[in-house]
């Protein structure tokens, strides 16, 4: 279990875009992903974000999540 501020929020905006929301204030439907690469791998394989938003998730969103997780891991030392 993670606290909400430790999770990464993915937002399906009113305009149909899928973006990352690091402040937790962007408008739209949100889904949270734990900042662990293994969690992201499981979510991608199980299509959890696709089910949460009822739409396809572009590869760029997954790539951005992976980059953010790598950035956080580098700063966490």
NORCOR-V6187 format. One record per residue. N is the residue number from 1. SS is DSSP state (H for helix, E for strand, C for the rest). PHI is phi in degrees with one decimal (999 if undefined). PSI is psi in whole degrees, -180 to 180 (* if undefined). Layout:
# NORCOR-V6187
{{N & SS & PHI & PSI} {N & SS & PHI & PSI}}
This chain:
# NORCOR-V6187
{{1 & C & 999 & 138} {2 & C & -119.2 & 154} {3 & C & -76.8 & 152} {4 & H & -54.4 & -40} {5 & H & -71.6 & -13} {6 & H & -86.7 & -12} {7 & C & -92.5 & 161} {8 & E & -102.3 & 126} {9 & E & -93.5 & 130} {10 & E & -108.3 & 131} {11 & E & -118.4 & 133} {12 & E & -99.8 & 101} {13 & C & -73.1 & 166} {14 & C & -60.3 & -25} {15 & C & -87.4 & 2} {16 & C & 93.3 & -3} {17 & C & -78.5 & 153} {18 & E & -112.8 & 120} {19 & E & -137.0 & 167} {20 & E & -95.1 & 138} {21 & E & -124.2 & 104} {22 & C & -87.2 & -14} {23 & C & -98.7 & -14} {24 & C & 76.1 & 22} {25 & C & -122.9 & -1} {26 & C & -67.7 & 142} {27 & C & -72.7 & 147} {28 & C & 124.9 & 179} {29 & E & -78.6 & 132} {30 & E & -114.1 & 150} {31 & E & -134.9 & 145} {32 & E & -109.4 & 141} {33 & E & -125.4 & 135} {34 & C & -70.2 & 150} {35 & C & -81.0 & 38} {36 & C & -114.6 & 126} {37 & H & -55.0 & -33} {38 & H & -67.2 & -38} {39 & H & -62.4 & -44} {40 & H & -63.8 & -40} {41 & H & -61.5 & -43} {42 & H & -65.7 & -42} {43 & H & -64.2 & -40} {44 & H & -67.3 & -44} {45 & H & -64.7 & -40} {46 & H & -84.8 & -3} {47 & C & 58.9 & 39} {48 & H & -62.3 & -43} {49 & H & -68.3 & -37} {50 & H & -60.2 & -41} {51 & H & -69.4 & -40} {52 & H & -63.6 & -38} {53 & H & -102.8 & -6} {54 & C & 54.7 & 41} {55 & C & -158.6 & 168} {56 & C & -74.1 & 145} {57 & C & -107.4 & 122} {58 & C & -64.6 & 151} {59 & H & -58.4 & -30} {60 & H & -60.7 & -34} {61 & H & -67.1 & -45} {62 & H & -64.2 & -39} {63 & H & -64.1 & -40} {64 & H & -65.5 & -40} {65 & H & -62.3 & -45} {66 & H & -62.5 & -42} {67 & H & -64.0 & -42} {68 & H & -64.6 & -42} {69 & H & -63.7 & -41} {70 & H & -64.7 & -39} {71 & H & -63.5 & -45} {72 & H & -63.7 & -40} {73 & H & -65.7 & -37} {74 & H & -67.8 & -36} {75 & H & -81.5 & -18} {76 & C & -75.0 & -11} {77 & C & -73.0 & *}}
